[in-house]
Amino acid sequence: MSPEARRIAREALRSSTPFKTFATFGDFYAFVGKVFAQMFTRRFRFREFVTQAWFITTVSFGPALLVSVPFCVVIVFQINQVLIQIGAVDLAGAGAAVAVVREIGPLVSVLVVAGAGATAICADLGSRKIREEIDALVTLGIDPIERLVVPRVVASTLVAVALNGMVTVVGLIGGYFFSVVLQGATPGLYLSELTLLVGLSDFLASEVKAAVFGLLAGLTACYLGLNAKGGPKGVGEAVNQTVVFAFMLLFGANSVITALFFQLKLGA
């Protein structure tokens, strides 16, 4: 094969979709490695972290509260309908605790973080990228990962953990109202049955889920924001990709963590 033919073959391979996909995954994992390397240093930007944590909270708290009420209530309502049919409505508290603590809490909280907080992070970093502010930081000898990325990733993680606790409390209160007031469950039994199937280990596993989900959402948003190209249109595309890719990573991580938790629980 002539040198020209080999060059054309290499360009065709590099332009293929599988090659671009693997190259993107490789760049993302290299980016994650750099973030973790910078995360555990003494140069942590605490002021930037506080600013970003407050910003993510302001854009995520209201939507999380509004989403958690109908989401949790609908699931609890469906569980109670099944319990009513088998004459076990007084187990409504146990069903609500299992649904809200193990799955609904972390999923609702991080879907809001990914849909509101992560997209805002991506838009911010993408705008800085197309205005060449990131290149200016590099020229001045400032590492953008240390200065911009690490505080946002840590803030996204901690806000997701806090929102999970809020969503759990709101979901259990909403479940109490619907179970007791509308579906005839006994108030005392509802409260006493909350810990029948769910304990401290389940809540801690839920918090771990929320932390991992928030971490993945923050990493995805920062990576796509720093790699935005093509002007304002490229920033918009990066924001849309953040939602899609973050949701894919979250549901994949949820399956893995849930399977590991049940294996550990059964082993114990």
C-alpha atoms as a printed R data frame, in Angstrom:
    type eleno elety resid chain resno       x       y      z
1   ATOM     1    CA   MET     A     1   0.000   0.000  0.000
2   ATOM     2    CA   SER     A     2   1.364   3.403 -0.974
3   ATOM     3    CA   PRO     A     3   1.917   6.165  1.637
4   ATOM     4    CA   GLU     A     4  -0.945   8.173  0.149
5   ATOM     5    CA   ALA     A     5  -3.328   5.224  0.418
6   ATOM     6    CA   ARG     A     6  -2.281   4.639  4.029
7   ATOM     7    CA   ARG     A     7  -2.896   8.310  4.832
8   ATOM     8    CA   ILE     A     8  -6.374   8.170  3.301
9   ATOM     9    CA   ALA     A     9  -7.133   4.963  5.224
10  ATOM    10    CA   ARG     A    10  -6.022   6.560  8.520
11  ATOM    11    CA   GLU     A    11  -8.163   9.643  7.899
12  ATOM    12    CA   ALA     A    12 -11.164   7.469  7.051
13  ATOM    13    CA   LEU     A    13 -10.655   5.466 10.256
14  ATOM    14    CA   ARG     A    14 -10.341   8.592 12.388
15  ATOM    15    CA   SER     A    15 -13.495  10.072 10.881
16  ATOM    16    CA   SER     A    16 -15.539   6.937 11.556
17  ATOM    17    CA   THR     A    17 -18.151   7.001 14.324
18  ATOM    18    CA   PRO     A    18 -16.704   4.121 16.418
19  ATOM    19    CA   PHE     A    19 -13.260   5.723 16.443
20  ATOM    20    CA   LYS     A    20 -14.668   9.105 17.479
21  ATOM    21    CA   THR     A    21 -16.743   7.442 20.203
22  ATOM    22    CA   PHE     A    22 -13.767   5.613 21.710
23  ATOM    23    CA   ALA     A    23 -11.624   8.738 21.427
24  ATOM    24    CA   THR     A    24 -14.275  10.755 23.272
25  ATOM    25    CA   PHE     A    25 -14.498   8.178 26.058
26  ATOM    26    CA   GLY     A    26 -10.718   8.160 26.325
27  ATOM    27    CA   ASP     A    27 -10.602  11.954 26.602
28  ATOM    28    CA   PHE     A    28 -13.362  11.899 29.218
29  ATOM    29    CA   TYR     A    29 -11.591   9.324 31.387
30  ATOM    30    CA   ALA     A    30  -8.339  11.281 31.108
31  ATOM    31    CA   PHE     A    31 -10.252  14.406 32.152
32  ATOM    32    CA   VAL     A    32 -11.755  12.562 35.149
33  ATOM    33    CA   GLY     A    33  -8.277  11.437 36.188
34  ATOM    34    CA   LYS     A    34  -7.017  15.031 36.113
35  ATOM    35    CA   VAL     A    35 -10.004  16.211 38.165
36  ATOM    36    CA   PHE     A    36  -9.436  13.609 40.890
37  ATOM    37    CA   ALA     A    37  -5.725  14.391 40.915
38  ATOM    38    CA   GLN     A    38  -6.485  18.077 41.535
39  ATOM    39    CA   MET     A    39  -9.337  17.396 43.961
40  ATOM    40    CA   PHE     A    40  -7.123  16.125 46.791
41  ATOM    41    CA   THR     A    41  -4.621  18.971 46.933
42  ATOM    42    CA   ARG     A    42  -4.170  21.846 49.353
43  ATOM    43    CA   ARG     A    43  -5.068  24.392 46.676
44  ATOM    44    CA   PHE     A    44  -8.791  23.737 46.859
45  ATOM    45    CA   ARG     A    45 -10.755  26.876 45.886
46  ATOM    46    CA   PHE     A    46 -13.120  27.029 48.840
47  ATOM    47    CA   ARG     A    47 -14.676  30.394 47.956
48  ATOM    48    CA   GLU     A    48 -15.456  29.236 44.426
49  ATOM    49    CA   PHE     A    49 -16.907  26.025 45.859
50  ATOM    50    CA   VAL     A    50 -19.267  27.952 48.161
51  ATOM    51    CA   THR     A    51 -20.352  30.207 45.304
52  ATOM    52    CA   GLN     A    52 -21.084  27.280 43.019
53  ATOM    53    CA   ALA     A    53 -22.829  25.257 45.735
54  ATOM    54    CA   TRP     A    54 -25.146  28.167 46.435
55  ATOM    55    CA   PHE     A    55 -25.738  28.695 42.707
56  ATOM    56    CA   ILE     A    56 -26.608  25.031 42.090
57  ATOM    57    CA   THR     A    57 -28.854  25.034 45.145
58  ATOM    58    CA   THR     A    58 -30.774  28.094 43.969
59  ATOM    59    CA   VAL     A    59 -31.458  26.604 40.534
60  ATOM    60    CA   SER     A    60 -32.198  23.087 41.841
61  ATOM    61    CA   PHE     A    61 -34.057  23.425 45.148
62  ATOM    62    CA   GLY     A    62 -37.363  24.708 43.773
63  ATOM    63    CA   PRO     A    63 -37.597  22.224 40.876
64  ATOM    64    CA   ALA     A    64 -36.585  19.345 43.172
65  ATOM    65    CA   LEU     A    65 -39.301  20.266 45.643
66  ATOM    66    CA   LEU     A    66 -41.942  20.608 42.936
67  ATOM    67    CA   VAL     A    67 -40.951  17.348 41.233
68  ATOM    68    CA   SER     A    68 -40.588  15.279 44.405
69  ATOM    69    CA   VAL     A    69 -44.160  15.823 45.599
70  ATOM    70    CA   PRO     A    70 -46.060  14.441 42.569
71  ATOM    71    CA   PHE     A    71 -43.380  11.865 41.742
72  ATOM    72    CA   CYS     A    72 -43.272  10.346 45.225
73  ATOM    73    CA   VAL     A    73 -47.006  10.613 45.755
74  ATOM    74    CA   VAL     A    74 -47.871   8.833 42.503
75  ATOM    75    CA   ILE     A    75 -45.556   5.910 43.282
76  ATOM    76    CA   VAL     A    76 -46.790   5.631 46.875
77  ATOM    77    CA   PHE     A    77 -50.388   5.840 45.660
78  ATOM    78    CA   GLN     A    78 -49.835   2.945 43.255
79  ATOM    79    CA   ILE     A    79 -48.182   0.840 45.974
80  ATOM    80    CA   ASN     A    80 -51.067   1.517 48.329
81  ATOM    81    CA   GLN     A    81 -53.584   0.460 45.702
82  ATOM    82    CA   VAL     A    82 -51.921  -2.941 45.582
83  ATOM    83    CA   LEU     A    83 -51.830  -3.145 49.387
84  ATOM    84    CA   ILE     A    84 -55.526  -2.247 49.600
85  ATOM    85    CA   GLN     A    85 -56.416  -5.084 47.223
86  ATOM    86    CA   ILE     A    86 -54.662  -7.630 49.446
87  ATOM    87    CA   GLY     A    87 -55.970  -6.084 52.685
88  ATOM    88    CA   ALA     A    88 -52.597  -4.805 53.903
89  ATOM    89    CA   VAL     A    89 -52.990  -1.027 53.665
90  ATOM    90    CA   ASP     A    90 -51.415  -0.633 57.108
91  ATOM    91    CA   LEU     A    91 -48.098  -1.643 55.497
92  ATOM    92    CA   ALA     A    92 -48.227   1.596 53.497
93  ATOM    93    CA   GLY     A    93 -45.414   3.072 55.572
94  ATOM    94    CA   ALA     A    94 -43.063   0.211 54.704
95  ATOM    95    CA   GLY     A    95 -43.883   0.469 50.996
96  ATOM    96    CA   ALA     A    96 -43.427   4.242 50.987
97  ATOM    97    CA   ALA     A    97 -40.074   3.991 52.766
98  ATOM    98    CA   VAL     A    98 -38.744   1.380 50.333
99  ATOM    99    CA   ALA     A    99 -39.803   3.371 47.277
100 ATOM   100    CA   VAL     A   100 -38.742   6.812 48.472
101 ATOM   101    CA   VAL     A   101 -35.528   6.028 50.323
102 ATOM   102    CA   ARG     A   102 -34.035   3.435 47.990
103 ATOM   103    CA   GLU     A   103 -34.905   4.811 44.557
104 ATOM   104    CA   ILE     A   104 -37.087   7.909 44.278
105 ATOM   105    CA   GLY     A   105 -35.014  10.175 46.522
106 ATOM   106    CA   PRO     A   106 -31.638   9.880 44.775
107 ATOM   107    CA   LEU     A   107 -33.135   9.708 41.285
108 ATOM   108    CA   VAL     A   108 -35.373  12.759 41.630
109 ATOM   109    CA   SER     A   109 -32.694  14.853 43.315
110 ATOM   110    CA   VAL     A   110 -30.006  14.111 40.782
111 ATOM   111    CA   LEU     A   111 -32.282  14.361 37.757
112 ATOM   112    CA   VAL     A   112 -32.950  17.916 38.871
113 ATOM   113    CA   VAL     A   113 -29.249  18.529 39.494
114 ATOM   114    CA   ALA     A   114 -28.412  17.142 36.040
115 ATOM   115    CA   GLY     A   115 -31.283  18.964 34.334
116 ATOM   116    CA   ALA     A   116 -30.853  22.334 36.035
117 ATOM   117    CA   GLY     A   117 -27.513  22.584 37.811
118 ATOM   118    CA   ALA     A   118 -25.339  20.656 35.353
119 ATOM   119    CA   THR     A   119 -26.728  22.454 32.327
120 ATOM   120    CA   ALA     A   120 -26.038  25.806 34.004
121 ATOM   121    CA   ILE     A   121 -22.453  24.694 34.714
122 ATOM   122    CA   CYS     A   122 -21.995  23.560 31.121
123 ATOM   123    CA   ALA     A   123 -23.395  26.819 29.743
124 ATOM   124    CA   ASP     A   124 -21.099  28.847 32.008
125 ATOM   125    CA   LEU     A   125 -17.937  26.961 31.101
126 ATOM   126    CA   GLY     A   126 -18.932  26.755 27.434
127 ATOM   127    CA   SER     A   127 -19.413  30.527 27.293
128 ATOM   128    CA   ARG     A   128 -16.008  31.031 28.872
129 ATOM   129    CA   LYS     A   129 -14.527  28.638 26.330
130 ATOM   130    CA   ILE     A   130 -15.861  30.392 23.231
131 ATOM   131    CA   ARG     A   131 -14.867  33.785 24.672
132 ATOM   132    CA   GLU     A   132 -11.342  32.327 25.022
133 ATOM   133    CA   GLU     A   133 -11.292  32.934 28.781
134 ATOM   134    CA   ILE     A   134 -10.128  29.355 29.346
135 ATOM   135    CA   ASP     A   135  -7.213  29.872 26.960
136 ATOM   136    CA   ALA     A   136  -6.365  33.091 28.783
137 ATOM   137    CA   LEU     A   137  -6.218  31.223 32.101
138 ATOM   138    CA   VAL     A   138  -3.868  28.638 30.586
139 ATOM   139    CA   THR     A   139  -1.693  31.431 29.177
140 ATOM   140    CA   LEU     A   140  -1.458  32.980 32.656
141 ATOM   141    CA   GLY     A   141  -0.365  29.637 34.084
142 ATOM   142    CA   ILE     A   142  -3.675  28.947 35.883
143 ATOM   143    CA   ASP     A   143  -5.009  25.408 35.627
144 ATOM   144    CA   PRO     A   144  -8.715  25.653 34.644
145 ATOM   145    CA   ILE     A   145  -9.393  22.231 36.164
146 ATOM   146    CA   GLU     A   146  -8.109  23.342 39.556
147 ATOM   147    CA   ARG     A   147  -9.652  26.814 39.363
148 ATOM   148    CA   LEU     A   148 -13.027  26.089 37.742
149 ATOM   149    CA   VAL     A   149 -13.790  22.380 37.452
150 ATOM   150    CA   VAL     A   150 -12.972  20.922 40.871
151 ATOM   151    CA   PRO     A   151 -15.122  23.394 42.890
152 ATOM   152    CA   ARG     A   152 -18.085  22.810 40.564
153 ATOM   153    CA   VAL     A   153 -17.790  19.015 40.689
154 ATOM   154    CA   VAL     A   154 -17.545  18.968 44.500
155 ATOM   155    CA   ALA     A   155 -20.450  21.422 44.773
156 ATOM   156    CA   SER     A   156 -22.611  19.289 42.465
157 ATOM   157    CA   THR     A   157 -21.850  16.204 44.552
158 ATOM   158    CA   LEU     A   158 -22.683  17.766 47.909
159 ATOM   159    CA   VAL     A   159 -25.812  19.538 46.671
160 ATOM   160    CA   ALA     A   160 -27.111  16.235 45.268
161 ATOM   161    CA   VAL     A   161 -26.594  14.605 48.690
162 ATOM   162    CA   ALA     A   162 -28.453  17.444 50.439
163 ATOM   163    CA   LEU     A   163 -31.301  17.406 47.945
164 ATOM   164    CA   ASN     A   164 -31.670  13.662 48.392
165 ATOM   165    CA   GLY     A   165 -32.351  14.170 52.086
166 ATOM   166    CA   MET     A   166 -34.896  16.884 51.320
167 ATOM   167    CA   VAL     A   167 -36.671  14.793 48.684
168 ATOM   168    CA   THR     A   168 -36.792  11.805 51.054
169 ATOM   169    CA   VAL     A   169 -38.437  13.839 53.817
170 ATOM   170    CA   VAL     A   170 -40.919  15.464 51.421
171 ATOM   171    CA   GLY     A   171 -41.765  12.111 49.837
172 ATOM   172    CA   LEU     A   172 -42.461  10.418 53.153
173 ATOM   173    CA   ILE     A   173 -44.615  13.341 54.326
174 ATOM   174    CA   GLY     A   174 -46.544  13.326 51.059
175 ATOM   175    CA   GLY     A   175 -46.939   9.568 51.306
176 ATOM   176    CA   TYR     A   176 -48.291   9.952 54.841
177 ATOM   177    CA   PHE     A   177 -50.915  12.448 53.683
178 ATOM   178    CA   PHE     A   178 -52.144  10.313 50.797
179 ATOM   179    CA   SER     A   179 -51.958   7.022 52.709
180 ATOM   180    CA   VAL     A   180 -53.686   8.216 55.874
181 ATOM   181    CA   VAL     A   181 -56.066  10.906 54.628
182 ATOM   182    CA   LEU     A   182 -57.087   9.516 51.239
183 ATOM   183    CA   GLN     A   183 -56.513   5.761 51.444
184 ATOM   184    CA   GLY     A   184 -57.443   4.899 55.018
185 ATOM   185    CA   ALA     A   185 -54.129   3.804 56.500
186 ATOM   186    CA   THR     A   186 -53.672   4.031 60.275
187 ATOM   187    CA   PRO     A   187 -51.409   6.995 61.201
188 ATOM   188    CA   GLY     A   188 -49.541   5.187 63.982
189 ATOM   189    CA   LEU     A   189 -48.950   2.086 61.888
190 ATOM   190    CA   TYR     A   190 -47.743   4.165 58.940
191 ATOM   191    CA   LEU     A   191 -45.071   5.773 61.105
192 ATOM   192    CA   SER     A   192 -44.087   2.564 62.887
193 ATOM   193    CA   GLU     A   193 -43.777   0.598 59.629
194 ATOM   194    CA   LEU     A   194 -41.343   3.086 58.059
195 ATOM   195    CA   THR     A   195 -38.404   1.150 59.486
196 ATOM   196    CA   LEU     A   196 -39.822  -2.321 58.831
197 ATOM   197    CA   LEU     A   197 -37.947  -2.867 55.546
198 ATOM   198    CA   VAL     A   198 -35.646   0.173 55.494
199 ATOM   199    CA   GLY     A   199 -32.862   0.940 57.957
200 ATOM   200    CA   LEU     A   200 -29.899   3.265 58.321
201 ATOM   201    CA   SER     A   201 -27.876   1.244 55.813
202 ATOM   202    CA   ASP     A   202 -30.528   1.854 53.151
203 ATOM   203    CA   PHE     A   203 -30.473   5.596 53.758
204 ATOM   204    CA   LEU     A   204 -26.675   5.669 53.653
205 ATOM   205    CA   ALA     A   205 -26.754   3.715 50.382
206 ATOM   206    CA   SER     A   206 -29.249   6.263 49.070
207 ATOM   207    CA   GLU     A   207 -26.882   9.086 50.006
208 ATOM   208    CA   VAL     A   208 -23.987   7.287 48.313
209 ATOM   209    CA   LYS     A   209 -26.114   6.971 45.186
210 ATOM   210    CA   ALA     A   210 -26.918  10.676 45.255
211 ATOM   211    CA   ALA     A   211 -23.231  11.542 45.732
212 ATOM   212    CA   VAL     A   212 -22.145   9.358 42.798
213 ATOM   213    CA   PHE     A   213 -24.944  10.743 40.622
214 ATOM   214    CA   GLY     A   214 -24.029  14.332 41.476
215 ATOM   215    CA   LEU     A   215 -20.365  13.607 40.803
216 ATOM   216    CA   LEU     A   216 -21.131  12.139 37.369
217 ATOM   217    CA   ALA     A   217 -23.436  15.033 36.472
218 ATOM   218    CA   GLY     A   218 -20.775  17.581 37.448
219 ATOM   219    CA   LEU     A   219 -18.002  15.779 35.555
220 ATOM   220    CA   THR     A   220 -20.137  15.475 32.419
221 ATOM   221    CA   ALA     A   221 -21.151  19.141 32.517
222 ATOM   222    CA   CYS     A   222 -17.595  20.382 33.027
223 ATOM   223    CA   TYR     A   223 -16.121  18.133 30.332
224 ATOM   224    CA   LEU     A   224 -18.650  19.127 27.683
225 ATOM   225    CA   GLY     A   225 -18.476  22.796 28.678
226 ATOM   226    CA   LEU     A   226 -14.699  22.943 28.358
227 ATOM   227    CA   ASN     A   227 -14.863  21.191 24.983
228 ATOM   228    CA   ALA     A   228 -17.618  23.348 23.465
229 ATOM   229    CA   LYS     A   229 -16.839  24.522 19.935
230 ATOM   230    CA   GLY     A   230 -18.522  26.510 17.212
231 ATOM   231    CA   GLY     A   231 -19.683  29.633 19.019
232 ATOM   232    CA   PRO     A   232 -23.058  30.026 20.750
233 ATOM   233    CA   LYS     A   233 -24.520  27.161 18.723
234 ATOM   234    CA   GLY     A   234 -21.813  24.854 20.041
235 ATOM   235    CA   VAL     A   235 -22.591  25.885 23.614
236 ATOM   236    CA   GLY     A   236 -26.270  25.046 23.088
237 ATOM   237    CA   GLU     A   237 -25.359  21.660 21.659
238 ATOM   238    CA   ALA     A   238 -23.054  20.987 24.620
239 ATOM   239    CA   VAL     A   239 -25.870  21.828 27.048
240 ATOM   240    CA   ASN     A   240 -28.227  19.418 25.274
241 ATOM   241    CA   GLN     A   241 -25.569  16.705 25.282
242 ATOM   242    CA   THR     A   242 -25.028  17.250 29.015
243 ATOM   243    CA   VAL     A   243 -28.631  16.307 29.770
244 ATOM   244    CA   VAL     A   244 -28.575  13.211 27.557
245 ATOM   245    CA   PHE     A   245 -25.165  11.869 28.590
246 ATOM   246    CA   ALA     A   246 -25.683  12.650 32.266
247 ATOM   247    CA   PHE     A   247 -28.988  10.765 32.321
248 ATOM   248    CA   MET     A   248 -27.399   7.772 30.569
249 ATOM   249    CA   LEU     A   249 -24.542   7.666 33.089
250 ATOM   250    CA   LEU     A   250 -26.921   8.093 36.009
251 ATOM   251    CA   PHE     A   251 -29.210   5.226 35.078
252 ATOM   252    CA   GLY     A   252 -26.237   2.977 34.368
253 ATOM   253    CA   ALA     A   253 -24.631   3.846 37.712
254 ATOM   254    CA   ASN     A   254 -27.966   3.328 39.477
255 ATOM   255    CA   SER     A   255 -28.196  -0.243 38.201
256 ATOM   256    CA   VAL     A   256 -24.626  -1.051 39.274
257 ATOM   257    CA   ILE     A   257 -24.907   0.520 42.741
258 ATOM   258    CA   THR     A   258 -28.288  -1.104 43.423
259 ATOM   259    CA   ALA     A   259 -26.975  -4.535 42.455
260 ATOM   260    CA   LEU     A   260 -23.850  -4.103 44.613
261 ATOM   261    CA   PHE     A   261 -25.891  -2.889 47.594
262 ATOM   262    CA   PHE     A   262 -28.219  -5.872 47.518
263 ATOM   263    CA   GLN     A   263 -25.311  -8.274 47.146
264 ATOM   264    CA   LEU     A   264 -23.595  -6.729 50.180
265 ATOM   265    CA   LYS     A   265 -26.840  -6.699 52.155
266 ATOM   266    CA   LEU     A   266 -27.582 -10.330 51.384
267 ATOM   267    CA   GLY     A   267 -23.992 -11.280 52.194
268 ATOM   268    CA   ALA     A   268 -24.213  -9.556 55.544
